[in-house]
Amino acid sequence: MAENIEKKVDLIVIGAGLAGMAATIFAVENGLTTIQVGSSVGEMLFASGALDLLGIHPVEQQKEWLDPWAGVSTLSRDCPKHPYALLGLESIRRAMDQFVDFLENAGLSYRGWPEGNALLPTCAGTIKITYRVPQTMWPGVTGFKQKLPALIVDFQGMKDFSARQMVETLGSRWPGLRSRRLDFTRQVPGVDRDNALMAEALNSQEVRTDLAGAIRPLLQGAELVGIPAVLGLRESEAFAADLEGQLGVPVFEIPTMPPSVPGIRLKEAMEQALRSRGANLVAGGRAVSVNTERRCCVGVVVQQGAYQETLEAEGIVLATGRFLGGGLDASRTVIRETLLDLQVHQPERREAWHRPHFLDPRGHPVNRAGLEVDELFRPVGSDGRSAFENLFAVGSVLAHQDWMRMKCGAGLAISTAYGAVQSFIHRRG
Ligand SMILES: Cc1cc2nc3c(=O)[nH]c(=O)nc-3n(C[C@H](O)[C@H](O)[C@H](O)COP(=O)(O)OP(=O)(O)OC[C@H]3O[C@@H](n4cnc5c(N)ncnc54)[C@H](O)[C@@H]3O)c2cc1C
């Protein structure tokens, strides 16, 4: 573990997914000394890079909300236990604005309509409803809205991305789309089969110039070019501008299947900006236990490699995710919270976890299992009291939400992180 890390801080954040990152950002922006402990295996590296706020509610009706704020109001009324209902519109709005501002300062610009959701073309040829999209994807949103004639390209050998499929599926909603397949580059063996390697290769001006040279003769009247989201691991906006300059038309990135380069960019930009603001990130560290005294958490035992150490803080934010992140674990009969064995809201019997049909549009009761929290985002026990005075829970580990079907993943992670950090600050006085 880093020698220079402070061993006693205001806040320890456990988890390095979007919720843990957001909690660390809000803590640092509020001047709190903060340690974040987390490994990087989480849902974020699978995420498209777009930030959803609320797209669908009620899920059984698949009702889409172009105005996410009206959707959040309705959801809060219909499902008063959804974490959004604990926050209120103003807090959610502040959280999203502050988070997007932080990303802008970290060198990653996000775009969206002032009040509305955006409709983002995906590689499957579907249209994703989302709130804020990386700058490099924005021309795809406006191009789809205006139905500009566009060329979609993909690369020979690339897995899970077919420009042709995208055009065939989306063509009826976006006439004037064409597809072409290109050889990516012959310079690095295997590069055309790995999103991250392609992104690295595009750091080279020579490779970008080759790519522009291959696309130019195919334009044939296209006013927009869509390419898989591999435009560099870091300077994607500059690289998109470079291609646009060479082609004379806007270029947009299309989210790929995992592993997602925009997800990697997001994580790296946040980590770098947090380090430069003095946050202690114990990357690759794992919280193995939490020391408690009566109703307070007093220390977190952190393992990094063979090394173990106890870190102390006034407050702890649990942002450990669900089953994929490892915050929840399901045995044959019960779902448990993995670190403190906190009470998990879940169906009473295993048979009630799932509905009979796997693809039931309502989802499954197990999707809404998780930690119930009080109005300060502290996990509660069976008596409804907070389990610990200074323990807060945020993100997808929370109960009464189904981020995947509601299209509210990032909004939930960011706004609950904001709520928990505000609660910590107010409680401390
Ligand atoms: C395929 C896919 C696509 C997605 N697309 C989108 C999208 O387009 N838009 C959107 O808004 N959202 C999207 N999401 C959802 C979004 O990524 C999640 O909602 C969000 O990542 C949840 O964040 P989280 O931090 O709560 O959980 P996670 O991302 O799971 O993070 C939890 C973290 O905690 C760590 N952890 C667990 N236990 C410990 C411990 N004991 N000690 C230390 N660390 C620990 C885990 O390793 C992990 O890094 C997508 C998710 C997936 C899987």
The ligand as a MOL file (V3000), in Angstrom:
LIG
                    3D

  0  0  0     0  0            999 V3000
M  V30 BEGIN CTAB
M  V30 COUNTS 53 58 0 0 0
M  V30 BEGIN ATOM
M  V30 1 C -23.0480 -4.0090 -19.8440 0
M  V30 2 C -23.3910 -2.7730 -19.0780 0
M  V30 3 C -23.7150 -1.6240 -19.7640 0
M  V30 4 C -24.0580 -0.4520 -19.0730 0
M  V30 5 N -24.3760 0.6450 -19.7700 0
M  V30 6 C -24.7250 1.7640 -19.1100 0
M  V30 7 C -25.0740 2.9430 -19.8120 0
M  V30 8 O -25.0480 2.9710 -21.0410 0
M  V30 9 N -25.4620 4.0320 -19.1130 0
M  V30 10 C -25.5210 4.0280 -17.7510 0
M  V30 11 O -25.9060 5.0370 -17.1730 0
M  V30 12 N -25.1700 2.9300 -17.0540 0
M  V30 13 C -24.7890 1.8030 -17.7000 0
M  V30 14 N -24.4310 0.6950 -17.0060 0
M  V30 15 C -24.6200 0.6840 -15.5830 0
M  V30 16 C -23.5800 1.3290 -14.8000 0
M  V30 17 O -22.3150 0.9750 -15.2760 0
M  V30 18 C -23.8580 0.8340 -13.3920 0
M  V30 19 O -25.1020 1.2610 -12.9780 0
M  V30 20 C -22.9330 1.3670 -12.4950 0
M  V30 21 O -21.6340 0.9570 -12.9080 0
M  V30 22 C -23.1980 0.8160 -11.1130 0
M  V30 23 O -22.2280 1.3410 -10.3950 0
M  V30 24 P -21.8180 0.8430 -8.9810 0
M  V30 25 O -20.6370 1.6530 -8.6660 0
M  V30 26 O -22.9900 0.8770 -8.0820 0
M  V30 27 O -21.4350 -0.7050 -9.1270 0
M  V30 28 P -20.1890 -1.4140 -9.8560 0
M  V30 29 O -19.9080 -0.7600 -11.1340 0
M  V30 30 O -20.4630 -2.8680 -9.8270 0
M  V30 31 O -18.9730 -1.1190 -8.9240 0
M  V30 32 C -18.7710 -1.7420 -7.6930 0
M  V30 33 C -17.2930 -1.7210 -7.4100 0
M  V30 34 O -17.0520 -2.1020 -6.0680 0
M  V30 35 C -15.9470 -2.9720 -6.0450 0
M  V30 36 N -16.0040 -3.7460 -4.8060 0
M  V30 37 C -16.9300 -4.6610 -4.4250 0
M  V30 38 N -16.6400 -5.1260 -3.1970 0
M  V30 39 C -15.4950 -4.5080 -2.8050 0
M  V30 40 C -14.6820 -4.5740 -1.6360 0
M  V30 41 N -14.9770 -5.4000 -0.6070 0
M  V30 42 N -13.5820 -3.7960 -1.5620 0
M  V30 43 C -13.2630 -2.9740 -2.5870 0
M  V30 44 N -13.9990 -2.8690 -3.7280 0
M  V30 45 C -15.0940 -3.6280 -3.8270 0
M  V30 46 C -16.0870 -3.7890 -7.3090 0
M  V30 47 O -14.8940 -4.4220 -7.6790 0
M  V30 48 C -16.5220 -2.6840 -8.2830 0
M  V30 49 O -15.4140 -2.0290 -8.8400 0
M  V30 50 C -24.0630 -0.4630 -17.6660 0
M  V30 51 C -23.6800 -1.6080 -16.9790 0
M  V30 52 C -23.3740 -2.7710 -17.6630 0
M  V30 53 C -23.0310 -3.9920 -16.8940 0
M  V30 END ATOM
M  V30 BEGIN BOND
M  V30 1 1 1 2
M  V30 2 1 2 3
M  V30 3 2 2 52
M  V30 4 2 3 4
M  V30 5 1 4 5
M  V30 6 1 4 50
M  V30 7 2 5 6
M  V30 8 1 6 7
M  V30 9 1 6 13
M  V30 10 2 7 8
M  V30 11 1 7 9
M  V30 12 1 9 10
M  V30 13 2 10 11
M  V30 14 1 10 12
M  V30 15 2 12 13
M  V30 16 1 13 14
M  V30 17 1 14 15
M  V30 18 1 14 50
M  V30 19 1 15 16
M  V30 20 1 16 17
M  V30 21 1 16 18
M  V30 22 1 18 19
M  V30 23 1 18 20
M  V30 24 1 20 21
M  V30 25 1 20 22
M  V30 26 1 22 23
M  V30 27 1 23 24
M  V30 28 2 24 25
M  V30 29 1 24 26
M  V30 30 1 24 27
M  V30 31 1 27 28
M  V30 32 2 28 29
M  V30 33 1 28 30
M  V30 34 1 28 31
M  V30 35 1 31 32
M  V30 36 1 32 33
M  V30 37 1 33 34
M  V30 38 1 33 48
M  V30 39 1 34 35
M  V30 40 1 35 36
M  V30 41 1 35 46
M  V30 42 1 36 37
M  V30 43 1 36 45
M  V30 44 2 37 38
M  V30 45 1 38 39
M  V30 46 1 39 40
M  V30 47 2 39 45
M  V30 48 1 40 41
M  V30 49 2 40 42
M  V30 50 1 42 43
M  V30 51 2 43 44
M  V30 52 1 44 45
M  V30 53 1 46 47
M  V30 54 1 46 48
M  V30 55 1 48 49
M  V30 56 2 50 51
M  V30 57 1 51 52
M  V30 58 1 52 53
M  V30 END BOND
M  V30 END CTAB
M  END
